[in-house]
């Protein structure tokens, strides 16, 4: 939002950061499209950030600093930008561990995992929030979610495993075209170095994930953590015994799910490419 000072419009923090990104991109003689390709995001995402319609999150700022060789100015600008946090306080510790993790395993039953979501699918998901949230807040949440996805493209690659319940990929969240683009994106992510995607078939008569979704993390110090979410609650689990139980569950789910090749074939069939 713009404010007025001495009768003149004053740029918002997002607009100032966006203008800074535009300037350093132009200094590097790089187009929005070329930068978007390096970031593995859409060109519209880069344009939205530069125009001040979408916030620049810390992880993406650091990635941009490396690509554009800015010496860290974007990360400093974001770190000192006032405004609401992109994530609730209760999940900030998990996000910190997630970005540092050397291993990640995610089981999801309701929606495509956030690290695999497209921009349009994420927007459709956030529009289902109850109580409803405003468009500015939705854009902040989308920026934060897309920023987290840099984790899957870092060097050296993270080891990441995703198990997705089949009803998710057969759903129509956001409409047919949104879902088709989302499935195509999941299919692309399945070919990333270090990434494994498996679908848990809907006709599975018994499986280890009936108690709900969860995420497992391994830190650079080889500490094992778990994270769970339910209606308006979340919990970072550090107790080794509890983490061990969820690790066993995940191992059983991997055996009960379609293997990586079978999953790719299923996604291809959904896309009509086989």
C-alpha positions in Angstrom: 0.0 0.0 0.0 1.2 3.5 -0.8 1.2 6.2 1.8 1.4 10.0 1.4 4.2 12.1 2.8 4.2 15.9 2.2 1.4 15.4 -0.3 3.4 12.9 -2.4 2.9 9.2 -2.7 5.4 7.1 -0.8 6.4 3.7 -2.2 5.6 0.6 -0.1 8.4 -1.7 1.1 7.4 -4.3 -1.5 7.6 -1.6 -4.2 11.0 -0.5 -3.1 12.4 -4.0 -3.0 10.8 -4.7 -6.4 12.4 -1.6 -7.9 15.8 -2.7 -6.5 15.4 -6.1 -8.1 14.5 -4.5 -11.4 17.6 -2.3 -11.3 20.1 -5.1 -10.4 18.5 -7.4 -13.0 18.9 -4.6 -15.7 22.5 -4.0 -14.5 23.2 -7.7 -15.1 21.6 -7.3 -18.6 19.1 -10.1 -18.0 15.5 -10.2 -19.1 12.7 -11.1 -16.8 12.2 -14.4 -18.7 15.8 -15.4 -18.5 15.8 -14.7 -14.7 12.6 -16.6 -14.2 14.1 -19.6 -16.0 17.2 -19.5 -13.7 14.9 -19.3 -10.7 12.5 -22.1 -12.0 9.5 -19.8 -11.6 7.1 -18.1 -14.1 8.0 -14.8 -15.7 4.8 -13.4 -14.2 6.3 -14.1 -10.7 9.4 -12.0 -11.5 7.2 -9.3 -13.0 4.9 -9.2 -9.9 7.9 -8.9 -7.5 9.4 -6.1 -9.6 6.1 -4.2 -9.7 5.6 -4.5 -5.9 2.6 -6.7 -6.2 4.3 -9.7 -4.5 6.8 -9.8 -1.7 10.4 -11.1 -2.2 11.0 -13.8 0.4 14.5 -14.4 2.0 15.3 -17.7 0.3 14.5 -16.3 -3.2 16.4 -13.1 -2.4 19.5 -15.1 -1.6 19.1 -17.1 -4.8 18.8 -13.9 -6.8 21.9 -12.4 -5.1 23.8 -15.5 -6.3 22.4 -15.4 -9.9 22.8 -11.6 -10.3 26.1 -11.3 -8.3 24.7 -8.5 -6.2 27.0 -9.0 -3.2 24.0 -9.8 -1.0 22.1 -6.5 -1.3 18.7 -8.1 -2.0 18.9 -10.4 1.1 19.8 -7.3 3.2 16.9 -5.4 1.8 14.5 -8.2 2.5 15.8 -8.7 6.0 15.2 -5.1 6.9 11.9 -4.7 5.1 9.0 -4.0 7.6 5.7 -5.8 7.2 3.9 -9.0 8.2 5.8 -12.3 8.4 5.1 -14.6 5.4 4.6 -17.5 7.8 2.8 -17.8 11.2 5.1 -17.7 14.2 4.3 -21.3 15.1 5.9 -22.7 11.9 9.0 -20.4 11.6 11.2 -22.9 13.4 10.1 -25.7 11.0 10.8 -23.5 8.0 14.3 -22.8 9.2 15.0 -26.5 9.6 13.4 -27.2 6.2 15.7 -24.8 4.4 18.8 -26.3 6.0 17.8 -29.9 5.7 19.8 -32.4 3.8 16.9 -34.9 3.7 13.1 -34.5 3.5 10.2 -36.9 3.4 6.6 -35.7 3.0 3.4 -37.6 3.1 0.2 -35.6 2.1 -3.4 -36.6 1.9 -5.3 -33.3 1.2 -3.4 -31.2 -1.3 -0.3 -31.3 -3.4 2.7 -30.7 -1.0 3.7 -27.0 -0.9 7.1 -27.6 -2.3 5.6 -29.0 -5.4 2.7 -26.5 -5.9 2.4 -24.2 -8.9 1.5 -20.6 -8.5 -2.0 -21.0 -9.7 -2.7 -24.1 -7.7 -1.3 -22.4 -4.5 -3.6 -19.4 -5.2 -6.6 -21.7 -5.5 -5.7 -23.4 -2.2 -5.3 -20.1 -0.4 -8.6 -18.9 -1.7 -10.3 -21.7 0.2 -9.1 -20.4 3.6 -11.8 -20.0 6.3 -12.0 -17.3 7.4 -11.2 -15.7 4.1 -8.0 -13.7 3.7 -7.4 -10.6 1.5 -5.7 -10.6 -1.8 -2.5 -8.9 -0.4 -2.2 -11.6 2.2 -2.8 -14.3 -0.4 0.0 -12.8 -2.6 2.4 -12.8 0.4 1.6 -16.4 1.1 2.2 -17.4 -2.5 5.5 -15.6 -2.6 6.6 -17.3 0.5 5.6 -20.7 -0.8 7.3 -20.2 -4.1 10.4 -19.0 -2.3 10.6 -22.2 -0.3 10.8 -24.2 -3.5 14.3 -23.1 -4.2 15.2 -25.9 -1.8 14.6 -28.5 -4.6 17.0 -26.7 -7.0 20.0 -26.1 -4.8 23.5 -27.5 -5.2 24.3 -30.1 -4.0 20.7 -31.5 -4.4 18.7 -32.3 -1.3 17.3 -35.8 -1.0 13.6 -35.3 -1.1 10.8 -37.9 -1.1 7.1 -37.2 -1.6 4.2 -39.6 -1.2 0.9 -38.2 -2.4 -2.5 -39.8 -1.9 -4.1 -40.6 -5.3 -7.3 -38.7 -4.7 -5.2 -35.5 -4.6 -4.0 -35.9 -8.2 -7.6 -36.8 -9.3 -9.1 -33.7 -7.7 -10.1 -30.5 -9.5 -8.8 -27.8 -7.1 -8.8 -24.6 -9.1 -10.4 -26.2 -12.1 -9.4 -28.6 -14.8 -6.6 -26.5 -16.4 -5.1 -25.5 -13.1 -5.0 -29.1 -12.0 -3.5 -30.2 -15.3 -0.7 -27.7 -15.0 -0.2 -28.8 -11.5 0.1 -32.5 -12.5 2.5 -31.5 -15.2 4.7 -29.7 -12.7 4.7 -32.6 -10.3 5.8 -34.8 -13.2 8.6 -32.4 -14.0 9.7 -32.3 -10.3 9.8 -36.1 -10.3 12.8 -35.9 -12.7 14.8 -33.5 -10.5 18.1 -34.8 -9.1 17.5 -36.2 -5.6 13.7 -36.0 -5.8 11.3 -39.0 -5.6 7.6 -38.8 -6.1 5.2 -41.7 -5.3 1.4 -41.9 -5.4 -0.4 -44.0 -2.8 -3.2 -45.7 -4.8 -6.8 -45.0 -3.7 -7.6 -48.7 -3.8 -5.0 -49.6 -1.2 -6.9 -51.8 1.3 -4.6 -50.8 4.2 -1.8 -48.4 4.7 0.3 -46.8 7.4 -0.8 -43.2 6.8 -4.4 -43.2 8.1 -3.5 -40.9 11.0 -2.8 -38.0 8.7 0.0 -36.2 6.9 3.5 -35.6 8.2 7.0 -34.4 7.2 10.4 -35.8 8.2 13.6 -33.8 8.1 17.3 -34.6 8.5 19.5 -31.7 9.5 23.1 -31.2 8.4 24.1 -32.5 11.9 22.1 -35.6 11.1 19.4 -34.7 13.7 16.0 -36.2 12.8 12.9 -34.1 13.2 9.2 -34.4 12.3 6.4 -32.0 11.6 2.6 -32.4 11.6 -0.3 -30.1 10.8 -4.0 -30.4 11.6 -6.9 -27.9 11.6 -5.3 -24.6 12.7 -2.5 -26.3 14.6 1.0 -27.5 13.9 3.7 -29.3 15.9 7.5 -29.7 15.4 8.4 -33.1 16.9 11.9 -33.5 18.3 11.4 -36.5 20.6 13.5 -39.3 19.1 11.0 -42.0 19.9 8.1 -40.1 18.2 10.2 -39.3 15.2 11.3 -43.0 15.0 7.6 -44.1 14.9 6.9 -41.7 12.0 10.0 -42.8 10.2 8.8 -46.4 10.4 5.4 -45.3 9.1 7.0 -43.5 6.2 9.1 -46.6 5.3 5.9 -48.7 5.2 4.1 -46.1 3.1 6.9 -46.2 0.5 6.4 -49.9 0.2 2.6 -49.5 -0.1 2.7 -46.7 -2.7 3.4 -47.0 -6.4 7.1 -47.0 -7.2 8.7 -44.0 -8.9 8.3 -45.5 -12.4 4.7 -46.5 -11.8 3.9 -43.0 -10.5 5.4 -41.3 -13.5 3.3 -43.6 -15.7 0.2 -42.6 -13.8 0.9 -38.9 -14.1 1.5 -39.3 -17.8 -1.8 -41.1 -18.2 -3.6 -38.3 -16.3 -1.9 -35.8 -18.7 -3.0 -37.9 -21.7 0.6 -38.3 -22.9 0.7 -42.1 -23.1 
